[in-house]
Amino acid sequence: MVPSLQVPPNCDLTLGMTCVDKSEPGRTVWRMLADERFTNPAGVIQGGFLAAFCDSTMGAASVTWARGRKVRSANAELKVSFLAPVRPGGWLTCRAEVVSGGERVAFVEAEIVDDGGRKVARASSTYILAPRSTGADDDEEQRG
């Protein structure tokens, strides 16, 4: 069963992600709290959580870019560069943008900044765009 439009995906709920802007096709902005629960033994946010934040934000961007074409997007590859350690307690903002795409693929880049505007991570990903099965809810509209 396809998730309802009214309920964000579980991964977004777990990370506490909130969509800030999806007004422009192919671009999205999301925020999440650098929560103490996401720290590693060094006391900083573990990179996997930052990668998931980028992935979700970029996936949403690919869906907004494909809006109106009844597609699903699936991540084919993900590259994340961690630029600075993130201490818990502040808000993080991830901005994602489709930089190129066609009927079946979208290339997306993202950047995470902290409350002070410091760049803490950059990511790029390739999303495969596939036709959505008929009769499925538009669950991607919740993301994008």
C-alpha positions as CSV (number, residue, x, y, z in Angstrom):
1,M,0.0,0.0,0.0
2,V,1.2,3.5,-0.8
3,P,1.6,5.9,2.2
4,S,-1.1,8.6,2.6
5,L,-0.4,12.1,1.4
6,Q,-1.0,13.3,4.9
7,V,1.7,11.2,6.6
8,P,5.4,12.0,5.9
9,P,7.7,9.0,5.3
10,N,8.9,7.3,8.5
11,C,12.5,8.2,7.7
12,D,11.6,11.9,7.7
13,L,9.7,11.5,10.9
14,T,12.7,9.8,12.6
15,L,15.0,12.6,11.6
16,G,12.5,15.3,12.5
17,M,12.7,16.8,9.0
18,T,10.5,19.7,8.0
19,C,10.0,21.1,4.5
20,V,10.6,24.8,4.4
21,D,10.2,25.5,0.7
22,K,9.1,23.5,-2.3
23,S,7.8,26.4,-4.4
24,E,10.1,26.1,-7.3
25,P,10.2,22.8,-9.4
26,G,13.5,21.0,-8.9
27,R,14.4,22.8,-5.6
28,T,13.6,22.0,-2.0
29,V,14.7,23.3,1.4
30,W,14.4,21.2,4.5
31,R,15.4,21.7,8.1
32,M,16.2,19.3,11.0
33,L,17.5,19.6,14.5
34,A,21.0,18.3,15.1
35,D,19.6,16.1,17.8
36,E,21.7,14.6,20.6
37,R,20.3,11.1,19.7
38,F,22.3,11.3,16.4
39,T,25.7,11.7,17.9
40,N,28.7,9.3,17.6
41,P,31.2,8.5,20.3
42,A,33.1,11.8,19.4
43,G,30.0,13.8,20.4
44,V,29.2,15.0,16.9
45,I,26.4,14.1,14.5
46,Q,27.2,10.8,12.8
47,G,27.6,11.2,9.0
48,G,25.0,8.7,8.1
49,F,22.3,10.9,9.5
50,L,23.6,13.8,7.5
51,A,23.7,11.6,4.4
52,A,20.1,10.6,5.0
53,F,19.1,14.2,5.4
54,C,20.7,15.0,2.0
55,D,19.1,11.9,0.4
56,S,15.6,12.8,1.6
57,T,16.0,16.5,0.5
58,M,17.4,15.6,-2.9
59,G,14.7,12.9,-3.4
60,A,12.1,15.6,-2.7
61,A,13.8,17.9,-5.2
62,S,13.7,15.2,-7.9
63,V,10.0,14.7,-7.3
64,T,9.2,18.4,-7.5
65,W,11.2,18.6,-10.7
66,A,9.2,15.7,-12.2
67,R,5.9,17.1,-11.0
68,G,3.0,16.5,-13.3
69,R,4.8,13.5,-15.0
70,K,3.5,10.8,-12.7
71,V,6.9,9.3,-11.8
72,R,8.6,7.8,-8.8
73,S,12.2,8.6,-8.0
74,A,14.7,6.1,-6.7
75,N,18.2,6.9,-5.7
76,A,20.8,5.1,-7.8
77,E,23.9,6.5,-6.2
78,L,24.8,9.0,-3.4
79,K,28.1,10.8,-2.7
80,V,28.4,12.9,0.5
81,S,31.4,15.1,1.5
82,F,31.5,16.0,5.2
83,L,33.1,19.5,5.5
84,A,32.9,20.2,9.2
85,P,31.8,18.5,12.4
86,V,28.2,19.2,13.6
87,R,27.6,19.5,17.3
88,P,24.1,18.7,18.6
89,G,21.7,21.5,19.5
90,G,21.3,23.7,16.5
91,W,19.2,23.6,13.4
92,L,20.5,22.3,10.0
93,T,19.2,23.5,6.7
94,C,19.6,21.4,3.5
95,R,19.0,22.9,0.1
96,A,18.8,20.6,-2.9
97,E,18.5,21.4,-6.6
98,V,18.2,19.3,-9.8
99,V,21.1,20.4,-11.9
100,S,20.3,18.3,-14.9
101,G,17.8,15.7,-15.9
102,G,15.8,13.9,-18.6
103,E,12.8,11.6,-18.9
104,R,14.4,8.8,-16.9
105,V,17.1,10.4,-14.7
106,A,17.7,13.5,-12.5
107,F,21.1,14.7,-11.2
108,V,20.7,16.5,-7.9
109,E,23.1,18.4,-5.6
110,A,22.6,19.4,-2.0
111,E,24.3,21.4,0.7
112,I,23.8,21.4,4.5
113,V,24.5,24.5,6.5
114,D,24.2,25.1,10.2
115,D,22.5,28.0,12.0
116,G,25.6,30.1,11.6
117,G,25.6,29.6,7.8
118,R,28.7,27.3,8.0
119,K,28.7,24.6,5.2
120,V,28.9,21.2,6.9
121,A,28.2,18.8,4.1
122,R,27.7,18.6,0.3
123,A,26.1,15.8,-1.6
124,S,25.3,14.7,-5.1
125,S,23.0,11.9,-6.3
126,T,21.5,10.3,-9.4
127,Y,17.8,9.5,-9.2
128,I,16.1,7.1,-11.6
129,L,12.6,8.4,-12.6
130,A,10.2,5.6,-13.3
131,P,6.5,5.7,-14.3
132,R,4.2,5.4,-11.3
133,S,1.7,2.5,-11.4
134,T,-1.9,3.6,-12.2
135,G,-4.2,4.1,-9.3
136,A,-1.4,4.8,-6.8
137,D,-1.7,7.7,-4.5
138,D,0.5,10.7,-5.2
139,D,2.6,10.0,-2.1
140,E,5.6,11.9,-3.6
141,E,3.6,15.1,-3.5
142,Q,4.0,14.9,0.3
143,R,7.8,14.9,-0.2
144,G,8.0,17.3,-3.0
